[in-house]
Amino acid sequence: MFRFLLLFLSLNLFSYPKHWWAYIDDPDKPSWEILPHEAKEGELILSKRNELGVFSNFSHSPFFLDGEYYASVEGFWQMMKYPESKNDIRLEYVYPHSREDVKLMFGFEAKEAGDLANTINKKHGIFWVSYKTHKFNYKDFKQGSHYHYKLIFRAINAKISNNPQAQSLLEETKGLVLKADHYQGDKIPPSYDYPKILMRLRDNLSKD
C-alpha cells in the first residue's frame, strides 16, 4: 500500500507547483531551517520562503477565538505566558509587554516576547501558562500538554477558517505529508507539531 502511494505521488507530482521544492543555495541559511528541496519523496516543507509560509504559526494571519482577536497563532501561544487576571501571581513581577500587546504580535516579535516572559517566569519558579484563568504546564506530556494541544488546534483551525486563501492552499497540498521548516527534536508536545494539525484539518476539509 505504501509503495502504491509513493508511485501515485510521483506520477502526480506535476499537479503541484514546482517551486514548492525549489533548490535554494543560501550561504546565510540559519541553522534551524529546513529548505524546500530537502523534503523527502512525498513530503512538502512548509517553507517561509514561499506562499506556504502562511501555515507557520509565525505568519500574520489574524483570527478570532472565543471572542478575542489575535494577529497570529504565535501571538496566541506566547500571550499565555503573561499575567492574565487580577488574582494572577505574575502581576507581582514586571514584564516587557502586556498580554494584550502580545495578542497583536506575529513572527519573531511574538516569539521573542514569549522568550522574555520565559526568563521572568523561570526566575520566579513559574512553569505554567494560563488561558481563561486555567493554569497548566504545556510541557508535562500529560493533561497540560493535552489541553494546550486542543487550544492550538482550535487556534489553527480558526486561522484557516478565517483565511479562504489559506484554506484553498491547504486543500492544494492534499496527498502530501506536511513537514515543518525547522528542526523540532524527537520528543515534543503534540501542540508543537503544527503540520500534523494542518493535515488533520485538511482531512476534515475533504469530508465537507
C-alpha positions as CSV (number, residue, x, y, z in Angstrom):
1,M,0.0,0.0,0.0
2,F,2.8,2.4,0.9
3,R,4.7,1.7,-2.3
4,F,1.5,2.3,-4.3
5,L,1.1,5.7,-2.5
6,L,4.6,6.7,-3.4
7,L,4.1,5.7,-7.0
8,F,0.8,7.7,-7.1
9,L,2.6,10.7,-5.7
10,S,5.5,10.5,-8.2
11,L,3.1,10.2,-11.1
12,N,1.0,13.1,-10.0
13,L,3.8,15.5,-8.8
14,F,3.3,17.6,-11.9
15,S,0.0,18.7,-10.5
16,Y,1.8,20.6,-7.7
17,P,3.6,23.9,-8.1
18,K,7.3,23.0,-8.8
19,H,8.6,25.9,-6.8
20,W,7.4,24.2,-3.6
21,W,10.5,22.1,-3.9
22,A,12.8,24.7,-5.5
23,Y,16.5,24.3,-4.8
24,I,17.8,27.1,-2.7
25,D,21.5,27.9,-2.3
26,D,21.8,30.3,0.6
27,P,25.1,30.5,2.4
28,D,23.3,32.6,5.1
29,K,20.7,30.0,5.8
30,P,20.0,29.8,9.6
31,S,21.0,26.6,11.2
32,W,17.4,25.8,12.3
33,E,15.9,26.0,8.8
34,I,14.9,23.1,6.5
35,L,14.9,24.2,2.9
36,P,12.1,23.2,0.4
37,H,14.4,20.9,-1.6
38,E,15.3,19.0,1.5
39,A,11.9,17.3,1.6
40,K,11.8,13.5,1.1
41,E,9.7,11.9,-1.5
42,G,6.0,12.6,-0.8
43,E,6.8,15.4,1.6
44,L,6.3,19.1,1.5
45,I,8.2,21.6,3.6
46,L,6.1,24.4,4.9
47,S,8.7,26.9,4.0
48,K,8.5,30.6,4.9
49,R,10.4,31.3,1.6
50,N,7.2,30.8,-0.4
51,E,3.4,31.1,0.0
52,L,3.4,28.0,2.2
53,G,4.8,30.3,4.9
54,V,1.2,31.2,5.7
55,F,0.9,27.9,7.6
56,S,3.6,28.9,10.0
57,N,2.4,29.9,13.5
58,F,4.6,33.0,12.9
59,S,2.6,34.2,9.9
60,H,0.4,37.3,10.2
61,S,-2.9,35.5,9.8
62,P,-5.5,37.2,12.0
63,F,-8.3,35.3,13.6
64,F,-10.9,35.4,16.3
65,L,-11.1,32.8,19.1
66,D,-13.5,32.8,22.0
67,G,-14.5,36.4,21.1
68,E,-10.9,37.7,21.1
69,Y,-8.7,38.9,18.2
70,Y,-5.2,37.6,17.6
71,A,-2.8,38.6,14.9
72,S,-1.2,35.2,14.7
73,V,-1.1,31.7,16.3
74,E,2.3,32.6,17.7
75,G,0.8,35.7,19.4
76,F,-1.9,33.5,20.9
77,W,0.6,31.0,22.1
78,Q,3.0,33.4,23.7
79,M,0.4,35.7,25.3
80,M,-0.5,32.8,27.7
81,K,2.9,33.4,29.4
82,Y,1.8,36.8,30.6
83,P,-0.3,38.0,33.6
84,E,-4.0,37.5,33.0
85,S,-6.4,38.1,35.8
86,K,-6.4,40.3,39.0
87,N,-5.5,37.2,41.1
88,D,-2.6,36.2,38.8
89,I,0.6,35.9,40.8
90,R,2.5,37.0,37.8
91,L,1.2,40.5,38.4
92,E,3.8,40.8,41.1
93,Y,6.6,40.9,38.5
94,V,7.5,43.3,35.7
95,Y,7.1,42.1,32.2
96,P,8.2,43.9,29.0
97,H,4.7,43.6,27.4
98,S,1.1,43.2,28.4
99,R,-1.0,40.2,27.4
100,E,-3.0,42.5,25.1
101,D,0.2,43.6,23.4
102,V,1.3,40.1,22.6
103,K,-2.1,39.2,21.1
104,L,-1.3,41.6,18.3
105,M,2.2,40.3,17.6
106,F,3.4,37.9,15.0
107,G,6.6,36.5,13.7
108,F,9.8,36.7,15.7
109,E,8.5,39.6,17.6
110,A,5.9,37.3,19.2
111,K,8.4,34.6,19.8
112,E,10.9,37.0,21.4
113,A,8.1,38.3,23.7
114,G,7.5,34.8,24.8
115,D,11.2,34.1,25.4
116,L,11.4,37.2,27.6
117,A,8.4,36.0,29.6
118,N,10.0,32.6,29.9
119,T,13.1,34.1,31.6
120,I,11.0,36.0,34.1
121,N,8.7,33.1,34.9
122,K,11.5,30.6,35.3
123,K,13.3,33.0,37.7
124,H,10.3,33.0,39.9
125,G,9.5,29.3,39.7
126,I,6.5,29.6,37.4
127,F,6.3,26.8,34.9
128,W,2.7,27.2,33.9
129,V,0.8,29.4,31.5
130,S,-2.9,30.3,31.5
131,Y,-5.9,30.6,29.3
132,K,-9.2,31.9,30.6
133,T,-7.6,31.7,34.1
134,H,-7.0,28.0,33.7
135,K,-3.4,27.2,34.6
136,F,-1.5,24.4,33.0
137,N,2.0,23.2,32.1
138,Y,2.0,22.5,28.4
139,K,5.3,20.6,28.5
140,D,4.2,18.0,31.1
141,F,3.2,15.4,28.4
142,K,0.1,14.8,30.4
143,Q,-3.1,16.8,31.0
144,G,-1.4,20.1,30.4
145,S,0.0,19.1,27.1
146,H,-3.3,17.7,26.0
147,Y,-5.2,20.9,27.0
148,H,-2.6,23.0,25.1
149,Y,-2.9,20.8,22.0
150,K,-6.7,21.4,22.0
151,L,-6.2,25.2,22.3
152,I,-3.6,25.3,19.5
153,F,-5.7,23.1,17.3
154,R,-8.6,25.5,17.7
155,A,-6.4,28.5,17.0
156,I,-5.0,27.0,13.8
157,N,-8.5,25.9,12.8
158,A,-9.8,29.5,13.4
159,K,-6.8,30.9,11.4
160,I,-7.5,28.6,8.4
161,S,-11.3,29.2,8.6
162,N,-10.8,33.0,8.6
163,N,-8.4,32.9,5.6
164,P,-10.1,31.5,2.5
165,Q,-6.8,31.7,0.5
166,A,-5.0,29.6,3.2
167,Q,-7.8,27.1,3.2
168,S,-7.7,26.8,-0.6
169,L,-3.9,26.4,-0.4
170,L,-4.2,23.7,2.2
171,E,-6.5,21.7,0.0
172,E,-4.0,22.0,-2.8
173,T,-1.4,20.1,-0.7
174,K,-3.7,17.1,-0.5
175,G,-1.7,13.9,-0.9
176,L,1.5,15.3,0.6
177,V,3.0,14.8,4.0
178,L,3.4,18.3,5.5
179,K,6.6,19.0,7.4
180,A,7.9,21.9,9.4
181,D,10.7,24.1,8.0
182,H,12.7,23.8,11.2
183,Y,14.1,21.1,13.5
184,Q,11.9,20.3,16.5
185,G,13.6,17.4,18.2
186,D,12.4,13.8,18.6
187,K,10.2,14.4,21.7
188,I,7.9,17.3,21.5
189,P,4.5,18.1,23.0
190,P,1.7,17.4,20.4
191,S,0.9,21.1,20.1
192,Y,4.3,21.8,18.6
193,D,3.6,19.6,15.5
194,Y,1.5,22.1,13.6
195,P,2.0,20.2,10.3
196,K,0.1,17.2,11.7
197,I,-2.6,19.6,12.9
198,L,-2.9,21.0,9.4
199,M,-3.1,17.6,7.9
200,R,-5.9,16.7,10.3
201,L,-7.7,19.9,9.3
202,R,-7.1,19.1,5.6
203,D,-8.7,15.7,6.1
204,N,-11.7,17.4,7.6
205,L,-12.0,19.8,4.6
206,S,-12.1,16.8,2.2
207,K,-15.1,15.4,4.1
208,D,-17.1,18.6,3.8
